[in-house]
Amino acid sequence: MTEKKWPETWQNVNPGLMILKPGSSRSYLTGGWRAQKPIWDNTKCIKCGVCYLFCPEACITEDAEGFFVADLNYCKGCGICYHECWPRAIKMVED
Amino acid sequence: MSERIGMEIALAAAEAVALCRPDVIAAYPITPNTHIPEHLAEIVAEGHLDCEYLPVESEHSALSACVGASGAGARVFTASSSQGLLYMYEIVPVVPAMRLPVVMCLGNRAISGPINIWNDHSDIMTVRDLAWIALFAANGQETVDMCIQAFKIAEHADVNLPIFVNLDGFQLTHVVEAMMMPSQEEVDKFLPPRKPYAALHPDNVVSMGTLGLPDIYNEAKKAVDEVLINSKKVILEVWKEWETMFGRKYEPVMSYKANDADVLMLTMGSMGETAQVAIDELRKEGFKAGLLDLKLWRPFPADELKKALKGCKNLIVIDRALMHGAPAAPLCAEVKSVLYDEADRPVVTNEIIGLGGRDVRVEDFMKIFKKAAKAKPERAYEIYGVRG
C-alpha cells in the first residue's frame, strides 16, 4: 500500500525539505494509516452525495451509476462518511 | 574607499546592514539592540535604502515575516535581544530547517528573571543548538565587518542557513568607537545579490516548511547538521576574502600573546578586549599569560581550538552565562567536551563573570588569572565576585 516516496538517504533530501514540484500529496498514499474501511450497501444508498461532500480526504468519488466509492489508496478510515450517511448505507469494517 | 568614522556601534551596525542592500527588514526594537532597527527605519524612511521595512507588532511576527520574505527570495535582516528573542523562539528553529539565510544582530542581554536589561550571553545560549551560525564580535569594527560578512556566509550556495551576529548589549551597542566603514562600492563588490536555491513564486510553485514524518525527519535533521558543520569552510573562505579586500583578519579562534603562554584564558565577545589589557598587565608583572578569543561559536571550531590549546597546561574558560544544573557553563562545557579525546589536556578552570551587566574589569581578569595560575580549581565552575 505505502509507496516509496521519500529519498533514501539524507544526501538526497531537498534543502529545507522543500517540495519543488506541486501536487506531491497525490503520491503520498495515506491508506496505510487505516484500521477500518467504509463499505457501501447500494440497496440503501439514495445517491445524495453526503459522504462525498464530507470526506475530509476527498477520496470518495461517484461511479458511472451515481453510487459512491472510496479510493482506498487515500482513505484513512476516519469514519466521517459512515457517521454522516443518514440512510445508514455505509458500514465500517476491519481492514 | 572605506571611511574612518566615529559612531555608536549600534548605529554603525545599521549603516553596515544598509550597505548590504537588504530587501526586507522586519524587527521589533528591544533594549539594547533598539538603535539598530530604529536607525535602519530612518535610513529607509529618508529614501537612502530601497527596502520594505515592516514595523511588526511583535518579535514572533518579526521573524515570521522574515521567514516569508526570505522564502520569497529576499535578502532579509532582523535584530533582537533577550526577551524579544525568547518571544520569537517558536520560529527560531524553523529558519535553519527551511534553509533560509536570515541575518540577525543579537544585542546580547540577560534573560529574565530577575528582569534585567544589561549584558550577558544567556540569550544566545538559549538558541545556540538550533542550526544557526553564530559569530561573536569583540568591538565595533568587528560588528561592522561581521554584519557584512554575515550576508555573504548565510547566502552562500553551500550554506543557506541563518546567522547571528552577537554584539554585547551596552558594552558594544551603546558605545561610540572609531571604525572603518566600507564604501558602497566595496560592499557591492564583496557581496553579490542573493541567488536563492528556490523562491516562492506563482510561476514556479514550491512548498516550503513541509511536514517531516518519522520516515524522513532523521534524514532532514542530518542534512541540516551536515550543512552547518560544513559551513565552517565557507566562513573561512569569506574571512580570507575579507582579509584580502579590507586587511582585517578573522579566525574562529583568535590568539593574543598565546604562543609562549603558561596559562591561557578563553573569552567570547567584548570581554576579549578587556582581557587583552589584563594580559598586557600580567606580562608586565612577569606572568606568561595569553588569550584565546572565540569569534565563531556555531559551528563550534573544535579543530582550531584543539590546535590553539596544544601544549597548554592550564586553561581558564570565561563564561558570561550560567547553565543551571549543568556540569559547567556553556562555553566551558563545550571546551571540555572537545578536550576529552585529547591525551594531553590542560587543567580547566571555569569562571562565570559579568552576569546581568555586572562590570567586568581588567583587575577581575588579573585576579582570576593569578588564582588559576597558583592552584587547581576547587569546583567545576565559580560565579566570580558573587557575594556571600
Interface residues (C-beta under 8 A of the other chain):
Chain A: W6 P7 T9 W10 Q11 V13 P15 G16 L17 M18 I19 L20 K21 P22 S24
Chain B: A97 M98 R99 L100 N160 Y197 A198 V205 V206 S207 M208 G209 T210 G212 D215 I216 N218 E219 A220 K222 A223 E226 V227
